[in-house]
């Protein structure tokens, strides 16, 4: 089974939560490109889904000059917050693991499905999963 979300739907969700318009687009089959421009400065972040294992998603990131350092600083600030604790694991280099099953609401979803892949095409984020046998 697949769940498909358009990039514009995701951008609207981000905008509704943060008040920021942050364009996201296709960067490759497993890579999402996030761009942010302010005046003459343009920053780009590529977020790549390396592996999906159960409710854990291993990601890598890379970007324009200085972006990787900013991401590392932001990750260090948020990983100890109570609402994120246990869900975010930073690894060596530019790798992180999201333990989505550690979130109470998402954990309930992962009791019912097996996540198989997260990939992208020119228009959609495609989440592939199968229901668990009950």
C-alpha positions in Angstrom: 0.0 0.0 0.0 1.1 3.6 -0.5 0.4 6.9 1.0 1.2 9.8 -1.3 1.6 13.4 -0.2 2.3 16.2 -2.6 5.1 18.5 -1.9 2.6 21.4 -1.8 0.6 19.6 0.9 3.7 19.1 3.0 4.8 22.8 2.5 1.4 23.9 3.6 1.7 21.8 6.8 5.1 23.3 7.5 3.8 26.8 6.8 0.8 26.3 9.1 3.0 25.1 12.0 6.0 27.5 11.6 4.7 30.4 9.6 7.6 29.9 7.2 7.3 29.1 3.5 10.0 26.5 2.9 10.1 25.0 -0.6 10.7 21.3 -0.8 11.3 19.4 -4.0 12.6 16.2 -5.6 16.3 15.6 -5.2 16.4 11.9 -6.2 14.5 8.7 -5.6 15.3 8.8 -1.9 16.4 12.4 -1.6 14.3 15.4 -0.7 15.7 18.9 -1.3 14.8 21.7 1.0 15.7 25.3 0.0 15.5 28.6 1.8 16.3 32.0 0.4 16.6 35.2 2.3 17.8 38.3 0.4 21.0 37.2 -1.3 21.6 34.1 0.8 20.4 30.8 -0.4 20.6 27.6 1.6 20.0 24.1 0.4 19.6 20.9 2.4 19.4 17.4 0.9 17.8 14.9 3.1 18.3 11.3 2.0 16.4 8.2 3.3 19.2 5.6 3.5 17.2 2.8 5.1 13.9 2.0 6.7 13.9 -0.7 9.4 10.7 -1.2 11.3 9.7 2.1 12.7 13.3 3.4 12.4 14.4 5.6 9.5 18.1 6.3 8.9 18.7 9.6 7.1 21.7 11.4 5.9 21.9 15.1 5.1 24.2 17.4 3.2 23.9 20.9 1.9 25.3 24.2 0.9 28.1 25.9 2.8 27.4 26.1 6.6 24.1 24.3 6.4 25.5 21.0 7.8 26.9 22.8 10.8 23.6 24.6 11.4 21.7 21.3 11.2 24.1 19.6 13.6 23.7 22.5 16.1 19.9 22.4 15.7 19.8 18.6 16.2 21.9 18.9 19.4 19.5 21.5 20.8 16.3 19.5 20.1 17.4 15.9 20.8 17.1 16.3 24.6 13.7 17.9 24.6 11.1 15.7 26.3 8.8 15.6 23.2 11.8 14.4 21.1 13.8 12.3 23.6 14.3 8.8 22.4 13.1 9.6 18.9 16.2 11.2 17.5 19.6 9.6 17.5 22.5 11.4 16.0 25.3 9.3 14.5 28.8 10.1 13.3 29.0 12.3 10.3 25.8 13.6 8.8 23.6 10.7 9.7 20.6 10.5 12.0 18.1 7.8 13.0 14.5 8.7 13.7 12.9 6.1 16.0 9.3 7.0 15.1 7.8 4.1 17.1 9.0 5.9 20.3 6.3 8.6 19.7 3.1 7.5 21.4 0.8 8.5 18.5 3.1 7.1 15.8 3.8 4.0 17.9 0.1 3.1 17.7 0.3 3.3 13.9 3.4 1.1 13.8 1.5 -1.5 15.8 -0.7 -1.9 12.8 1.7 -1.5 9.8 5.1 -2.4 8.6 6.9 0.5 6.9 8.7 -0.6 3.8 10.1 2.5 2.1 10.0 6.2 1.8 10.8 7.6 -1.6 10.1 10.6 -3.8 9.2 11.5 -7.3 8.8 14.8 -9.1 5.5 15.6 -7.3 5.0 13.2 -4.3 6.5 11.8 -1.1 5.6 8.1 -1.3 5.3 6.1 1.9 5.1 2.4 1.2 3.8 0.0 3.9 1.9 -3.2 4.5 -0.7 -3.9 7.2 0.4 -6.3 9.9 -1.5 -9.5 10.2 -3.6 -9.4 13.3 
